[in-house]
Every structure is written in structure tokens, then in C-alpha cells.
Amino acid sequence: MTSSNAPAENEPGTKRPAAGRSALNLAAARVAANLKYRPVSAGFLAILLRLADFTALVGLGTLIHNFWVTPTEGELALRYLLPLILLPLFTISLIGTFKGYTLPAYRHPLKHIGRVAGLWAVVFACFTLVAFFLKIGDDFSRLWLGAWFFLGFIALAAARVVLARLVRVWTRVGLLERRAVLVGGGPEAVSLIRALDAEPENDIRICGIFDDRGGDRAPAIQEGYPLLGRIDELVEFGRQAQIDLLIIALPLTAENRLLEMLKQLWVLPVDIRMAANTTRLRFRPRSYSFIGSVPFLDLFDRPIAGWDSVVKRMFDIVFASLALIALSPVMLAVAAAIKLDSRGPVLFRQDRYGFNNELIKVFKFRSMYVDQVDLNAVKLVSRDDPRVTRVGRFIRKTSLDELPQLFNVLKGNLSLVGPRPHALQAKAADQLYEQVVDGYFARHRVKPGITGWAQVNGWRGETDTQEKLERRVEHDQFYIENWSVLFDLYILLLTPIRLVTGENAY
């Protein structure tokens, strides 16, 4: 949807560092550069095991049918296709709901095989109940059902045993690890490092320590990990390196210092944990996560992570592809109108903030006169702005200028739904956005989108006051904390309705 606070159109676009960024020291920059890529991730394992479960269950059901049912009934009967597909789908959905596709489940398969068997049994029981009430039970071979249930359970158990071995090997050779940095280098950090070193299944790779004290006053440095900088440099390190975990190793008595840290760090798209192995204060077991026997307090979780990110990406690819096919005549008509209305290119690219505050180039239809562009987006577009062409007013009002961003979605730097990406120097109340709203960059913990929860709730367009920007950020945060595929679909369905009734974009 059109964001009128980001009117500046430039070709090829301006270059400047992201706001709030500071230069890292040489050691931290070198470590960050080495942490850009990873060969194996938890999301990859979730896909691998889900595919293995689905393929095994469907394959076994088909094989048993061909062995026992086909000789008497001929080819695969159509009535068998529905349970062959739906039962495995429901099973893997339930396993995912009960955290069966997570690293702890892979590492300890024997603890989860019973739960998996129970969920497989629940799906079968529901199918049997439905077949009974619909009076179609006689249409299915009981031998087929019994054999499929028994062999399906064996396949689910075997897949977990095999994957557990792979996870152990990948962890041992460093292919599967959680990259972490320690926040604080005092005695608490020393105790945590030694506790993690004693755990045989530790998958944490401590990449360094951030502490405001010098090396001689940070005893954790003596454990062999580099001091990468001060705590106020950690946000920039987190933006440049692909880290998974921030571990705060401070005493609970340092309450003010802890709160000040969290105020800075929560904008990063990472899990934030607090080491709890040295404190005598005990909470309920559900408050902790564990690495072996080492407890951590869960402070913040990375939003839309793991399998959720895979599902959202698949959703984006499917719906963006369909939208491009359906809207291609409209896009061709808009391109022709722009070309006939004013000189200059049809498309332009603009630098904006993307996921984790990285700079991305966003595609748009040109809506301004080429010789009147504002390269730094210093001036907001207002009603009857003379810089906007006749066609530009229409396509901005209807958000047709945003349609080329479907290519950004396929490219992977935008999502269909998410917080709108803003221009680099967009302002509210004559101040940059990050200066107006505390924690503004926390909205960049997820990939930005073409439309969003703020836009369909009326906070679309000009943000000339602090209150307008605050409301937009509040809605963005609500979306991040409550994301689901159904929520995305609901926003997409609302978007064309709000485009017709909205009045804020110029």
C-alpha cells in the first residue's frame, strides 16, 4: 500500500549507512564477516523431517494398498486418495503444534516418540469416527488401515532416530550450531561458560563477549573468548552477523543495567536469554529453556522463526506469483499510462530499510516528474503536491504504484504482509522516525511487507505527526507478536477494501 511519507523517487538510489549504525572495531567486524552464512539451520531440519514424515506415511499407505487391496479391487480406488493425503497432513500439523519439529525433539527422540505415536493414533481415531458416522467404514479395508497405522508408527519413530544421529554428527562438526554472544563478562559469564563446556550436547557456539569493562576487569575474557566491544556496539554487530542468541550474563541485582540493556537489544531479530545457572531465585519450570541441565530465562524470542518463516515464505511465493499473473494486464496499463503522461522511466528503485535494518532496493511505478524528485525524502508528499504527475496521483491514491513490489516479494527482500518499509530520511514532526518513537527499529525484526496491519487499520499514508507514527508502530508490533498465516490472509483480503475507503495517501 502506498506510504506517502516515503515519496522520494531516485534512480538508481542514494547510499548512506542505516540510521543508528556505528563502526565496529576490527576484531568485531572480522567475526561478523565470518558469521554471514550457515550450511544447516533449524528451519532446514523442520522441512527435512516434515517431508520425510509425509513421504513415508503416504508411501506406506500406497504400498500396503497395492499389496493387499489392489489384487481384489483393481487400481487404486479414488476413495483411498483422500485419507492417504489428509491423514499424513493432519499428523505432521499436530506434531508441529506440539513442538515435534524442534531441536530438543531431534536430540531426544525417545522422549517424543510416544507423543508422536499418540498424535498418529488421534488422527486415525478421528478418521475412524468420521467414517462410522458417515457410514463409509465398509468402503475401506480394515487390514489396510491396521497395517498402515502400525507401519506408519514405525516409520515416524525410525525417521526421528535417524535424524537424531544426523543432528549429533552435525553438531559435533559445527554444521548445526546456535551462534551466541555473551552480554557481560563478569563472574556470572565465567560460570556459564564452564557449565556449557561441561554439557556433552551443547550446541552453543559463543562467538565473543560484549562488555563495557576492559579486558582486565572482565574475567570471562580469560576463558578464551574475544572481547568484541562495548554493549552499545552490540546492536550493530547483530545487524551485520547472523547470530541466533544473545545471552545476558548479569546478576539479577543489576536491575537498572539489565533494563537499559534490554531497551537497546530487543530491536534485534534474535532470541534473548538470561543465564540463570548462578541465581538462587527459582521460577516455574516453564519459565526456563535448557541446554542440557543449564537453565536460561526466556526474555525475548525471535518472531516468525524456524518453520514459521518457511511457511510464510511459501505463502509469499504462491500468492505473489498468482497476483502477478492476475494483475499483469493492470500493470501493463499503468506502465503505458506513465509513459504517455510524462517523460522518464516507468519504474524506479528506492533504498529503504528492510529486515534487520538492512538496506534494500524497492521497486515502484514512477509517480513523480523526473526533474522534481527528492532524493533523500526530506519533504513529505502532500495533497495536490506539484511534484506528482496526473497519473501519479491516481496510482498513489489506489496504491497501484506498489504493484512492482511483487517482484521484491519473489526476490525475497519483501513479504506480502508486514510492516511497511520506510524511506531512509522519512520524518514525522520534523524528526527522523527513529528519533520520534523509542524502539522504532524493532519493527524490522521481521521482513517488511507490501501491505500491513497498520495500513488496513487506517494508518496509511502521511505521517506528519508523532501520534500518527506511534499508532503505525503500535500496529506493526501487534502484527509481529500475533503473526499467523490466517492473519496474513485476513490482511490481504482487507487490503482492497481499505484502498477503496481510505483517504490518507496522496
C-alpha positions in Angstrom: 0.0 0.0 0.0 1.2 3.5 -0.7 3.2 5.2 2.1 3.0 8.9 1.4 5.7 9.5 3.9 8.2 7.9 1.5 7.8 9.8 -1.7 11.3 10.3 -2.7 12.0 8.5 -6.0 15.5 8.1 -7.1 17.3 6.3 -9.9 19.5 4.4 -9.0 19.0 5.5 -5.4 21.0 7.1 -2.7 23.6 5.4 -0.5 24.1 6.1 3.2 24.6 4.0 6.3 21.5 2.9 8.1 20.4 5.2 10.9 21.9 4.4 14.3 24.8 2.5 12.9 28.3 2.8 14.2 31.6 1.4 13.0 32.7 -1.9 14.6 36.2 -2.4 15.7 38.4 -4.6 13.5 38.0 -7.7 15.6 34.2 -7.5 15.8 34.0 -6.7 12.1 36.1 -9.7 11.2 34.0 -12.0 13.4 30.7 -10.6 11.9 32.0 -11.2 8.4 32.7 -14.8 9.2 29.1 -15.3 10.5 27.2 -14.3 7.4 26.2 -17.7 6.3 25.3 -21.1 7.7 25.0 -24.5 6.0 22.4 -26.1 8.2 19.6 -24.4 10.2 16.6 -25.5 12.4 14.3 -24.4 9.6 16.0 -26.7 7.2 15.7 -29.6 9.6 12.0 -28.9 10.1 11.5 -29.1 6.3 13.6 -32.3 6.1 11.7 -34.1 8.8 8.2 -33.0 7.7 8.9 -34.1 4.1 10.3 -37.4 5.5 7.2 -38.0 7.6 4.8 -37.1 4.9 6.6 -39.1 2.2 6.9 -42.2 4.4 3.3 -42.1 5.5 1.9 -41.6 2.0 4.3 -44.1 0.5 3.5 -46.8 3.1 -0.3 -46.3 2.7 0.0 -46.6 -1.1 2.4 -49.6 -0.9 0.1 -51.5 1.5 -2.9 -50.7 -0.7 -1.1 -52.1 -3.8 -0.1 -55.2 -1.9 -3.4 -56.1 -0.2 -6.3 -54.1 -1.7 -5.4 -53.8 -5.4 -5.4 -57.6 -6.2 -9.1 -57.7 -5.2 -10.3 -54.2 -6.3 -8.0 -53.4 -9.2 -6.3 -50.0 -9.5 -6.0 -47.5 -6.6 -9.6 -46.6 -5.7 -10.3 -42.8 -5.6 -11.9 -43.2 -2.1 -8.5 -44.1 -0.7 -6.8 -40.9 -2.1 -8.4 -38.6 0.5 -7.2 -40.4 3.6 -3.8 -41.1 2.0 -3.2 -37.3 1.7 -5.2 -35.8 4.6 -4.2 -38.2 7.4 -0.4 -37.5 6.9 -1.1 -33.8 6.6 -3.1 -33.6 9.8 -0.4 -35.7 11.6 2.5 -33.5 10.7 0.4 -30.4 11.5 -0.3 -31.8 15.0 3.3 -32.9 15.6 4.4 -29.3 14.7 1.8 -27.8 17.0 3.2 -29.9 19.9 6.8 -28.9 19.1 7.8 -32.1 17.5 9.9 -30.4 14.8 12.3 -28.5 17.1 15.9 -29.1 18.0 15.2 -30.6 21.5 12.8 -33.1 19.9 15.5 -34.1 17.4 18.2 -34.5 20.1 16.0 -36.7 22.4 13.8 -38.7 20.1 12.9 -41.4 22.6 11.1 -38.7 24.8 9.0 -37.7 21.8 8.2 -41.0 20.0 5.4 -41.7 22.4 3.8 -38.3 21.8 4.2 -38.8 18.0 2.5 -42.2 18.3 -0.3 -40.7 20.3 -0.9 -38.0 17.7 -0.8 -40.5 14.9 -3.4 -42.6 16.9 -5.6 -39.5 17.4 -5.7 -38.8 13.7 -6.6 -42.4 13.0 -9.3 -42.4 15.7 -10.8 -39.2 14.2 -10.9 -40.7 10.8 -12.5 -43.9 12.1 -15.1 -41.9 13.9 -15.9 -39.8 10.8 -16.2 -43.0 8.7 -18.5 -44.5 11.3 -20.9 -41.6 11.4 -20.9 -41.2 7.6 -21.5 -45.0 7.2 -18.5 -45.4 4.9 -16.4 -47.7 7.1 -17.1 -50.7 4.9 -15.6 -48.9 1.9 -12.1 -49.2 3.4 -10.1 -52.4 4.1 -9.6 -52.9 7.8 -6.4 -54.8 7.1 -5.1 -51.8 5.1 -6.0 -49.4 8.0 -4.4 -51.6 10.6 -1.2 -52.3 8.7 -0.8 -48.6 7.7 -1.2 -47.5 11.3 1.3 -50.0 12.7 4.0 -49.5 9.9 3.3 -45.7 9.9 4.3 -45.5 13.6 7.5 -47.5 12.9 8.3 -45.1 10.1 7.8 -42.0 12.3 9.9 -43.5 15.0 12.7 -44.5 12.6 12.8 -41.0 11.0 13.4 -39.5 14.4 16.1 -41.9 15.4 18.0 -41.4 12.1 17.7 -37.6 12.3 18.9 -37.6 15.9 22.1 -39.3 14.8 22.5 -36.7 12.0 21.9 -33.9 14.5 24.6 -35.2 16.8 27.1 -35.5 13.9 26.3 -32.1 12.5 26.6 -30.5 16.0 29.9 -32.2 16.6 31.4 -31.0 13.4 30.0 -27.5 13.7 27.4 -27.6 10.9 24.5 -27.3 13.3 25.0 -24.7 16.0 23.4 -21.8 17.6 25.6 -18.7 17.4 25.6 -16.7 20.6 27.3 -13.7 22.1 27.6 -13.1 25.8 26.5 -9.8 27.2 28.6 -9.2 30.3 32.0 -10.6 31.1 31.9 -10.9 34.9 31.9 -14.0 37.2 28.4 -14.9 36.0 29.7 -15.3 32.5 32.7 -17.4 33.6 30.3 -19.8 35.5 28.0 -20.0 32.4 30.9 -20.7 30.0 32.2 -23.6 32.2 28.7 -25.0 32.7 28.2 -25.1 28.9 31.6 -26.6 28.3 30.6 -29.5 30.6 27.5 -30.3 28.6 28.0 -33.1 26.1 25.1 -31.9 23.9 25.9 -28.2 23.9 25.2 -26.7 20.5 26.0 -23.1 21.6 29.0 -21.5 19.9 30.0 -18.4 21.8 31.4 -16.0 19.2 32.5 -13.4 21.6 31.7 -11.1 24.6 30.4 -7.6 24.8 31.1 -5.8 28.0 31.6 -2.1 29.0 34.6 -3.1 31.2 38.1 -3.5 29.8 39.7 -6.9 29.5 41.5 -6.8 32.8 38.1 -6.2 34.6 36.2 -8.8 32.6 37.3 -12.2 33.8 35.3 -14.1 31.1 37.9 -13.0 28.6 40.4 -15.3 30.3 38.2 -18.3 29.1 39.4 -17.8 25.6 36.7 -15.7 24.0 37.4 -12.4 22.4 36.1 -9.1 23.7 34.3 -7.7 20.7 33.2 -4.3 22.0 31.0 -2.4 24.3 27.4 -3.2 24.8 26.2 -0.2 22.8 28.1 -1.7 19.8 26.2 -5.0 20.0 23.2 -3.8 18.1 25.4 -3.0 15.1 27.2 -6.4 15.4 23.8 -8.1 15.5 22.8 -6.4 12.2 26.0 -7.5 10.5 26.3 -11.0 11.8 23.8 -13.9 11.6 23.6 -14.7 15.3 20.9 -16.7 16.9 21.2 -15.9 20.6 22.1 -13.1 23.0 22.9 -14.5 26.4 22.9 -11.9 29.2 25.2 -13.0 32.0 24.5 -10.4 34.7 23.4 -10.8 38.3 19.6 -10.2 38.9 20.6 -7.5 41.3 21.8 -5.3 38.4 18.3 -4.4 37.6 18.8 -0.9 36.2 21.7 -2.1 34.0 19.6 -5.0 32.7 16.6 -2.9 31.8 18.8 -0.4 30.0 20.4 -3.2 28.0 17.0 -4.8 27.0 15.8 -1.4 25.9 18.7 -1.4 23.4 18.8 -5.0 22.4 15.2 -6.0 21.9 15.1 -4.4 18.4 17.3 -7.3 17.1 15.7 -10.3 15.4 17.3 -12.8 17.8 16.4 -14.9 20.9 17.4 -13.1 24.1 18.1 -15.3 27.1 19.3 -14.6 30.6 21.7 -17.1 32.2 20.0 -18.5 35.4 22.6 -21.1 36.5 24.1 -18.9 39.2 21.0 -17.3 40.7 19.3 -18.9 43.7 15.9 -17.4 42.6 13.8 -20.1 41.1 10.8 -19.7 38.8 8.3 -22.2 37.4 9.9 -24.8 35.1 8.0 -23.4 32.1 9.8 -20.1 32.5 13.1 -21.8 31.6 14.7 -23.2 28.5 17.6 -25.6 28.9 20.8 -26.6 27.2 21.4 -29.9 28.8 21.0 -29.1 32.5 21.9 -25.4 32.2 18.9 -23.2 32.7 18.0 -19.9 30.9 15.3 -17.4 31.4 13.5 -16.7 28.1 13.3 -12.9 27.8 12.5 -12.4 24.0 12.0 -14.8 21.2 12.8 -14.1 17.5 9.5 -13.6 15.8 8.4 -15.7 12.8 11.4 -18.1 13.1 12.1 -21.7 12.1 9.3 -23.4 10.3 7.1 -20.4 10.6 9.5 -18.5 8.4 9.4 -21.3 5.8 5.6 -21.3 5.8 5.5 -17.5 5.4 8.0 -17.7 2.5 5.9 -20.4 0.7 2.8 -18.3 1.3 4.5 -15.2 -0.3 5.8 -17.1 -3.3 2.5 -18.7 -4.1 0.3 -15.7 -3.7 2.8 -13.2 -5.2 3.0 -15.4 -8.3 -0.8 -15.7 -8.6 -1.1 -11.9 -8.1 1.5 -11.2 -10.8 -0.4 -13.4 -13.3 -3.8 -11.9 -12.4 -2.6 -8.3 -12.3 -0.3 -8.3 -15.3 -2.9 -6.5 -17.6 -3.3 -3.8 -14.9 0.5 -3.4 -14.6 0.9 -3.1 -18.4 -1.9 -0.5 -18.5 -0.2 1.5 -15.7 3.1 1.4 -17.4 1.6 2.6 -20.7 -0.2 5.5 -18.9 3.0 6.6 -17.1 5.0 6.5 -20.4 2.3 8.6 -22.2 1.9 11.1 -19.3 5.5 12.2 -18.7 9.0 11.6 -19.8 11.2 9.2 -17.9 11.4 5.6 -16.9 8.3 3.7 -15.9 9.9 2.0 -12.9 12.4 3.3 -10.3 14.2 1.8 -7.3 14.4 3.4 -3.9 16.6 2.5 -0.9 14.6 1.6 2.2 15.1 -0.3 5.4 14.4 -4.0 5.3 14.7 -7.0 7.6 17.2 -6.4 10.5 17.6 -2.8 9.3 19.4 -3.8 6.1 19.2 -1.5 3.1 17.1 -3.0 0.3 16.0 -1.6 -3.1 12.3 -1.4 -3.5 10.6 -1.3 -7.0 7.8 1.1 -7.6 6.0 2.7 -10.6 7.2 6.2 -11.1 4.6 8.8 -9.9 6.7 12.0 -9.9 8.2 14.2 -12.5 11.8 13.1 -13.1 13.3 16.6 -12.6 11.4 17.2 -9.2 12.4 14.2 -7.2 13.5 14.5 -3.6 16.4 12.0 -3.4 16.6 12.0 0.4 12.9 12.0 1.1 13.2 15.2 3.1 9.8 16.5 2.1 6.6 14.5 2.6 4.2 14.3 -0.3 1.1 16.4 0.5 -2.3 16.8 -1.1 -2.0 18.4 -4.6 1.8 18.1 -4.5 3.1 19.7 -7.7 5.9 17.1 -8.0 3.3 14.3 -8.6 2.1 13.6 -12.1 -1.5 13.3 -13.1 -1.1 9.5 -13.5 1.0 9.5 -10.3 -1.9 11.0 -8.2 -4.2 8.2 -9.3 -1.7 5.3 -8.8 -0.6 6.6 -5.4 -4.2 7.0 -4.3 -5.0 3.5 -5.3 -1.6 2.0 -4.4 -1.1 0.8 -7.9 2.4 2.3 -7.7 3.3 -0.5 -5.3 2.5 -3.4 -7.6 6.1 -3.8 -8.9 7.0 -4.8 -5.3 5.5 -8.2 -6.1 8.9 -8.7 -7.8 10.6 -7.8 -4.5 8.5 -10.5 -2.8 9.6 -13.1 -5.3 13.2 -11.9 -4.8 12.9 -12.4 -1.1 13.6 -8.9 0.4 9.9 -8.1 0.9 6.9 -10.1 2.1 3.3 -9.7 1.0 2.3 -8.7 4.6 4.5 -6.9 7.1 5.5 -3.5 8.4 5.8 -1.1 5.5 9.4 -0.2 4.6 10.0 3.5 5.0 12.3 5.8 3.1 15.7 6.5 4.7 15.1 10.0 5.8 11.3 9.9 6.3 10.2 12.3 9.1 7.4 12.9 11.5 7.2 16.2 13.3 10.4 17.3 11.6 12.4 14.4 13.1 13.6 11.1 11.7 11.3 8.2 12.6 13.8 6.5 14.9 14.1 9.8 16.9 10.3 10.1 17.3 9.5 6.6 18.6 11.6 4.6 21.1 12.4 1.2 19.7 11.3 2.1 16.3 13.7 -0.3 14.6 12.1 -3.3 16.5 9.5 -3.3 13.6 12.4 -4.5 11.4 12.7 -7.8 13.3 10.6 -9.3 10.5 10.7 -8.8 6.8 8.7 -5.7 5.6 5.6 -6.1 3.5 3.6 -4.5 0.7 0.6 -4.2 3.0 0.3 -4.5 6.7 -1.9 -4.4 9.8 -1.3 -0.7 10.3 -2.3 0.1 6.7 -5.6 -1.8 6.8 -6.5 -0.1 10.1 -6.3 3.4 8.6 -2.6 4.3 9.4 -1.6 4.5 5.8 -0.1 7.5 4.1 1.2 10.7 5.6 2.8 10.6 9.0 3.3 14.3 9.7 2.7 14.0 13.4 4.2 11.9 16.2 0.8 10.4 17.1 0.3 9.0 13.6 3.8 7.4 13.6 3.2 5.9 17.1 -0.1 4.4 16.0 1.5 2.9 13.0 4.4 1.4 15.0 1.9 0.0 17.6 0.0 -1.8 14.9 3.3 -3.1 13.4 4.3 -4.5 16.8 0.9 -6.2 17.3 1.3 -7.9 13.9 4.8 -9.1 14.7 3.7 -10.6 18.1 0.5 -12.2 16.7 1.5 -13.4 13.2 -0.1 -16.4 11.6 -0.9 -17.5 8.1 -4.6 -16.8 8.7 -3.7 -13.3 10.0 -1.8 -12.6 6.7 -4.7 -13.9 4.6 -7.1 -11.7 6.6 -5.0 -8.6 6.0 -4.7 -9.4 2.3 -8.5 -9.7 2.0 -9.0 -6.4 3.8 -6.4 -4.5 1.7 -8.5 -3.8 -1.4 -11.5 -2.8 0.8 -9.3 -0.3 2.7 -7.9 1.0 -0.6 -11.3 2.0 -1.7 -12.4 3.6 1.6 -9.0 5.1 2.6 -8.2 8.8 2.2 -4.6 9.3 3.5 -2.4 8.6 0.5 -1.6 11.4 -1.9 
